[in-house]
Every structure is written in C-alpha cells, then in structure tokens.
Amino acid sequence: ISYIKKDQSDDIEVEQGITMFFDRTITPDLEREGYARDLVRAIQDARKEADYDIADRIKIELVGPMAEDLINYHGKYIQEETLSTISYGLTQSDIQKSVELGDQTIVVSLLKSI
C-alpha cells in the first residue's frame, strides 16, 4: 500500500493497481446527520437519567436555532431511535437538557407518554 497526501482534505491510497480516493470534506448534510446522532445520544442519556423503562414512549420538544432543520431532515430517525414523538409547546417535562451541537445549543424536553 502506498499513501499519497495532496492536501488536508484528500486521501489517496494505492494497492495492487487499485486507487482509492477519500474526500474528507464535511458537507452540510453530513454535519446535520452527525448532529442528529449526537442529539439521539443526548436524548437516550436523558431517558436514562429520568429512569424511564427501555420500552417507555416519550414526547420530546426541541428548541433552538437548528431544531427545525434537524426535525425536517432527521425527525423520523430521531423519533424511531428514541421511541419518541416530537411535540411543540410542551407545558411540562420530566427532564430538560441543553445539548451543544457545534457552536449552537438545543434544549431538549422529555415527557413520558401515558
């Protein structure tokens, strides 16, 4: 295997006549997907902290500058992974957490569904 580095974003590897190029540029879609995964992890941690059963269904509310963007692109994924329904205007919550996503913060509120 020989390795060629052209600049910070390019990776090129060559082995047995096969050349592979890896572009490590983080696109807005990749960044948003990473934030959605971080958010799911934070919601799962909050579920644990609230002592929810693993099968408990919950309602979540996301508030912050990138909340709508994450809901529009990854809302289904977030709901499936956390057994939740995204709600708006929750008047109460069992637990509330601030989640840092890049240089922004989203406040997540969780309420156990009855």
Secondary structure, 3 states (H helix, E strand, C coil): CEEECCCCCEEEEEECCEEEEEECCCCHHHHHHHHHHHHHHHHHHHHHHCCCCCCCCEEEEEECCCHHHHHHHHHHHHHHHHCEEECCCCCCCCEEEEEEECCEEEEEEEEECC
